[in-house]
Amino acid sequence: MTAGLRGWETVMKRLLQRRIGKLALVLGAITAAMALVGLASAKKKEKVLLPDYVLTAQTVAVFILPETGEPMTDPFANRKAQEEVEKAIMKWGRFRLTQEAFTADLVIGVRKGTGKIMNPTISGGPVDSRPGTIETTDNQVRIGMQQGRPPNGTQTGEASGRTSPGMEAGSITEDLLQVFRGGDTYAANSAPVWTYSVKDGLNPPGVAAVEKFRKTLEEAEKAAAQKQQQSQQQGQKKNP
């Protein structure tokens, strides 16, 4: 009797182990499928679609973002970042640079990161003025003259004004580049159409933020071309 019970327990244990093994295989397959779906969703989310006015833009103005103070340790940090972005755009060759927001198809705003939570700043006076620029790349020379202050507070201060100290609070570790629609619709409180922030993203020689925008724009142009091609093919099928 005891031997029979032991044999029955052994058989039941084997059946239970088999069922557990099958259940584990099913759960593993479900987990793998969910991972693939999540990966596909993540890839779709990474694909940035830019508005048509960005794809067709020809001119760009580069400014320091409004309400950006200059670090006391490097009062011209944002100005240097602005010039490096302009040089990178000249080297890219995709856009023509302009000095005024209302004549530009796009406005690019920049801000240099400091890596500090509390950052003493200075604004106004010569630090925030930009009467003219001379910029060179390997094969280009650009001379620009700004007529007065840019509209809507895109840069602060005046050459004849007094400098004033300030304090920026919050995490501004990373460099920031934002793209806005230019022209008459641009204002200091306009929402950016594209934003990118990364540590040292505005540093030469690569200027990673501009390179990222270039890749994003090229991907958006390819996606738009594919969409147009698919639309044309569908139209041909409807009207053979």
C-alpha positions as CSV (number, residue, x, y, z in Angstrom):
1,M,0.0,0.0,0.0
2,T,2.8,2.4,0.9
3,A,4.7,1.6,-2.3
4,G,1.6,2.3,-4.3
5,L,1.2,5.7,-2.7
6,R,4.8,6.6,-3.3
7,G,4.5,5.6,-7.0
8,W,1.3,7.7,-7.4
9,E,3.1,10.7,-5.8
10,T,6.0,10.3,-8.1
11,V,3.7,10.2,-11.2
12,M,1.9,13.4,-9.9
13,K,5.1,15.2,-9.3
14,R,6.3,14.5,-12.9
15,L,3.0,15.7,-14.3
16,L,3.1,18.8,-12.2
17,Q,6.7,19.5,-13.3
18,R,5.8,19.1,-17.0
19,R,2.9,21.5,-16.6
20,I,5.1,24.0,-14.8
21,G,7.7,23.7,-17.6
22,K,5.0,24.3,-20.3
23,L,3.7,27.3,-18.4
24,A,7.2,28.7,-18.1
25,L,7.6,28.4,-21.9
26,V,4.3,30.2,-22.5
27,L,5.2,33.0,-20.1
28,G,8.6,33.3,-21.7
29,A,7.0,33.6,-25.2
30,I,4.5,36.2,-23.9
31,T,7.3,38.2,-22.3
32,A,9.4,38.1,-25.5
33,A,6.4,39.3,-27.6
34,M,5.8,42.1,-25.2
35,A,9.4,43.1,-25.3
36,L,9.3,43.2,-29.1
37,V,6.1,45.4,-29.1
38,G,7.7,47.7,-26.5
39,L,10.9,48.0,-28.7
40,A,8.8,48.8,-31.8
41,S,6.9,51.4,-29.9
42,A,10.1,52.9,-28.6
43,K,11.4,53.1,-32.1
44,K,8.3,54.8,-33.3
45,K,8.5,57.4,-30.4
46,E,12.1,58.2,-31.3
47,K,11.0,59.1,-34.8
48,V,10.5,62.9,-34.8
49,L,8.2,64.5,-37.3
50,L,9.0,68.1,-38.0
51,P,6.5,70.6,-39.5
52,D,6.6,71.4,-43.2
53,Y,7.8,74.9,-42.5
54,V,11.0,73.5,-40.9
55,L,11.6,71.2,-43.9
56,T,11.2,74.1,-46.4
57,A,13.1,76.7,-44.3
58,Q,16.0,78.5,-45.9
59,T,17.0,81.1,-43.4
60,V,18.0,80.9,-39.7
61,A,18.7,83.4,-37.0
62,V,20.6,82.3,-33.9
63,F,20.0,84.0,-30.5
64,I,20.7,83.5,-26.9
65,L,17.5,82.3,-25.2
66,P,15.5,85.0,-23.4
67,E,16.1,85.5,-19.7
68,T,19.5,83.8,-19.9
69,G,22.1,85.4,-17.6
70,E,25.9,85.1,-18.3
71,P,27.9,83.2,-15.7
72,M,30.1,85.5,-13.7
73,T,33.0,82.9,-14.2
74,D,32.6,83.2,-18.0
75,P,30.6,86.3,-18.9
76,F,30.7,85.5,-22.7
77,A,29.9,81.8,-22.5
78,N,26.5,82.1,-24.2
79,R,27.9,84.5,-26.8
80,K,30.6,82.1,-27.7
81,A,28.1,79.3,-27.9
82,Q,25.9,81.4,-30.2
83,E,28.9,82.0,-32.5
84,E,29.9,78.3,-32.5
85,V,26.3,77.4,-33.5
86,E,26.4,79.9,-36.3
87,K,29.7,78.6,-37.6
88,A,28.4,75.0,-37.5
89,I,25.3,76.1,-39.5
90,M,27.6,77.8,-42.0
91,K,29.7,74.7,-42.4
92,W,26.5,72.6,-42.8
93,G,25.4,74.7,-45.7
94,R,21.7,73.9,-45.3
95,F,20.5,77.4,-44.2
96,R,21.5,81.0,-44.8
97,L,22.1,83.0,-41.6
98,T,20.3,86.3,-40.8
99,Q,20.6,88.7,-37.9
100,E,16.9,89.3,-37.3
101,A,14.2,87.0,-36.2
102,F,11.4,88.5,-38.3
103,T,13.4,87.9,-41.5
104,A,14.3,84.3,-40.6
105,D,12.3,81.2,-41.4
106,L,13.6,79.6,-38.2
107,V,15.0,80.9,-35.0
108,I,17.5,78.9,-33.0
109,G,17.9,79.7,-29.3
110,V,20.9,78.6,-27.3
111,R,21.9,78.5,-23.7
112,K,25.2,77.3,-22.2
113,G,25.0,74.9,-19.3
114,T,26.9,75.6,-16.1
115,G,26.6,72.3,-14.2
116,K,25.6,74.2,-11.1
117,I,22.2,74.3,-9.2
118,M,22.9,78.0,-8.1
119,N,24.7,80.1,-10.6
120,P,25.7,83.7,-10.1
121,T,25.1,85.7,-13.3
122,I,25.6,89.1,-14.9
123,S,23.4,90.8,-17.5
124,G,23.2,94.1,-19.4
125,G,25.9,96.4,-20.7
126,P,28.5,95.2,-23.2
127,V,28.0,91.6,-22.2
128,D,24.6,91.5,-23.8
129,S,25.2,93.7,-26.8
130,R,26.1,92.5,-30.2
131,P,26.8,95.3,-32.7
132,G,28.4,93.2,-35.3
133,T,30.1,89.8,-36.1
134,I,32.8,88.5,-38.3
135,E,32.8,84.7,-38.5
136,T,34.9,82.3,-40.6
137,T,34.9,78.6,-41.5
138,D,37.2,76.7,-43.7
139,N,35.8,78.2,-46.9
140,Q,33.4,80.9,-45.8
141,V,33.5,84.4,-44.3
142,R,30.4,86.0,-42.8
143,I,30.1,89.6,-41.7
144,G,26.9,90.5,-39.9
145,M,25.5,93.7,-38.4
146,Q,22.6,93.8,-36.0
147,Q,20.4,96.8,-36.1
148,G,19.6,97.5,-32.4
149,R,18.2,94.9,-30.1
150,P,16.5,91.8,-31.5
151,P,12.7,91.8,-31.1
152,N,10.7,90.3,-28.2
153,G,13.6,90.2,-25.8
154,T,15.6,87.5,-27.7
155,Q,18.6,89.1,-26.1
156,T,18.8,91.4,-23.1
157,G,20.7,94.5,-22.2
158,E,22.1,97.4,-24.2
159,A,25.6,98.4,-24.9
160,S,25.0,101.7,-23.1
161,G,23.2,100.1,-20.2
162,R,24.6,99.1,-16.8
163,T,25.5,95.6,-15.9
164,S,23.5,94.0,-13.1
165,P,24.2,90.8,-11.1
166,G,21.7,88.0,-10.7
167,M,21.2,84.4,-9.7
168,E,19.9,81.5,-11.7
169,A,18.4,78.6,-9.7
170,G,17.7,75.1,-11.0
171,S,19.6,72.5,-12.8
172,I,21.3,73.9,-15.9
173,T,23.9,71.3,-16.3
174,E,23.5,70.7,-20.0
175,D,23.8,72.9,-23.0
176,L,20.4,73.7,-24.6
177,L,19.4,74.3,-28.2
178,Q,15.8,75.0,-29.2
179,V,14.3,75.6,-32.7
180,F,11.3,78.0,-33.2
181,R,9.3,79.2,-36.1
182,G,10.6,82.6,-37.2
183,G,9.0,85.6,-38.9
184,D,6.2,87.7,-37.5
185,T,4.9,84.8,-35.4
186,Y,8.0,84.6,-33.3
187,A,7.9,85.9,-29.8
188,A,10.0,85.4,-26.6
189,N,7.3,83.1,-25.2
190,S,6.9,81.0,-28.4
191,A,6.9,77.3,-27.9
192,P,9.9,75.5,-29.5
193,V,9.2,73.0,-32.3
194,W,12.3,71.0,-31.4
195,T,14.5,70.9,-28.3
196,Y,17.8,69.1,-27.6
197,S,20.0,69.3,-24.5
198,V,23.2,67.5,-23.8
199,K,26.4,68.2,-21.8
200,D,28.8,70.3,-23.9
201,G,26.4,70.1,-26.8
202,L,27.4,73.6,-28.0
203,N,31.1,73.1,-27.8
204,P,33.4,73.1,-30.8
205,P,34.5,71.6,-33.0
206,G,31.6,69.2,-33.5
207,V,28.7,71.2,-31.9
208,A,26.7,68.1,-31.1
209,A,23.4,69.9,-30.8
210,V,23.6,71.2,-34.4
211,E,24.7,67.8,-35.6
212,K,21.7,66.2,-33.9
213,F,19.3,68.8,-35.5
214,R,20.9,68.0,-38.9
215,K,20.2,64.3,-38.5
216,T,16.7,64.9,-37.2
217,L,15.9,67.1,-40.2
218,E,17.3,64.6,-42.7
219,E,15.3,61.8,-41.1
220,A,12.1,64.0,-41.3
221,E,12.8,64.8,-44.9
222,K,13.2,61.1,-45.8
223,A,9.9,60.3,-43.9
224,A,8.1,63.1,-45.7
225,A,9.4,61.8,-49.1
226,Q,8.3,58.2,-48.3
227,K,4.9,59.5,-47.2
228,Q,4.5,61.4,-50.5
229,Q,5.6,58.4,-52.5
230,Q,3.1,56.1,-50.8
231,S,0.4,58.7,-51.4
232,Q,1.2,58.9,-55.1
233,Q,1.2,55.1,-55.3
234,Q,-2.2,54.9,-53.7
235,G,-3.5,57.5,-56.1
236,Q,-2.3,55.5,-59.0
237,K,-4.0,52.4,-57.8
238,K,-7.3,54.2,-57.5
239,N,-6.9,55.8,-60.9
240,P,-5.1,53.2,-63.1
